[in-house]
Amino acid sequence: MSHARGEDPFLPEHEDITGLIPRGLRISAALAWRFIVIVAALYAVVWVIGYLSVVVIPLSIALLVSALLAPAVQKLVALKFPRGLATAIVVIAGLAVLGGLLTFVITQFSSGLPQLQQQLNASLDQIKNWLLNGPPHLRQEQIQDFINQAIGFIQNNQASITTTALTTASTVGEILTGFLLTLFITIFFLSGGDGIWTFLVRVVPGRVRNRVDVAGRRGFASLVSYVRATAAVAVVDAVGIGVGLWIMGVPLVIPLATLVFIGAFIPIIGAVLTGGVAVLIALVTNGPIGAVIVLGIVIGVMQLESHILQPLLLGRAVKLHPLAVVLAITAGLVAGGIAGALLAVPLLAVLNAGVRSLLHERNPDPAEVDVLKDQAAQPNDAEPGTPDAEVPTIGEDDEEDAEKNARAATAVNKDDKKE
């Protein structure tokens, strides 16, 4: 007996085997392949971003800088300055402040380095005396052998150290290139960002164009609020820890405070790392007791930041759960290193505001969204006393219109039958 090609001879003709598969297995398989597709898509996106990191990182940093400088540009425009001139003034002023700050930090570090070296030598002598006369009771020969082993290790790994130095030089070149590209993109974002966004929105279908436009604007408003609040928190952190270091007599107060200010833009991790550097220098220069006091100052400032400043300054503009922040930073650190950790939380804030706008926006009107105001980061259903159930979703208006048309058609048919 012959069988059609591809037909199972042990099953009745035209029998569907789907019913033979347990329902739980079918659901699990459907969820599994969809999950695999999502993971593959995310992996492809991350790979493309990593491959184009030379462009993506400057572009992302330019967005952050634009969000920080846009209010100043807007104020100059309100004073009847041409937008191009306002952008030039703000960018040049920002570069001047940055250059002056770096020059001051480098000068302070250079002037304080000899004092730090003397204190480091004194601390090393104290450690050596403790090793000789303290509980370890080491001999001078043992300490000298350890020093010789350290020198030998450096000599044996001279090639790798040289390679690291060359890699560092290459990294400096990449940083300089990225800085110039970031500056170039920032100028265009500040001078014509609204026109660039309008051009990008044109590719969206007209039926949902306003909704996507408003979601993007609210995402950028969330970014403006985030950068503004983070800068304020960074200033408070730098001033608080800097004053504490100055009271304790720790050298290099200004460079350390500047380091704290920069590190504060990386939530949680940045503050911990920069505070750790301050504690280590205090340990070298002021001893264990001074280091413990500086550690207490750093912890106190961090508690002030996390429990008072962050909720007060960010407020309702950027609603991010601490667990979401930690997970975002961790994922960004794994995927993109320091740059990923820096950009993870701003990206999460933008996505949070944009998605909430897409899901809950009522009658979106791009002209009503002022991206430089904190409240603009929220969809217009988020006003107090507005229940979510009343907020129309995408397509709900179309469904209501269809129901009205159906009722009207039914009424016409009834009238026709009566006639």
Order of alpha helices (4+ residues) and beta strands (2+ residues): alpha-alpha-alpha-alpha-alpha-alpha-alpha-alpha-alpha-alpha-alpha
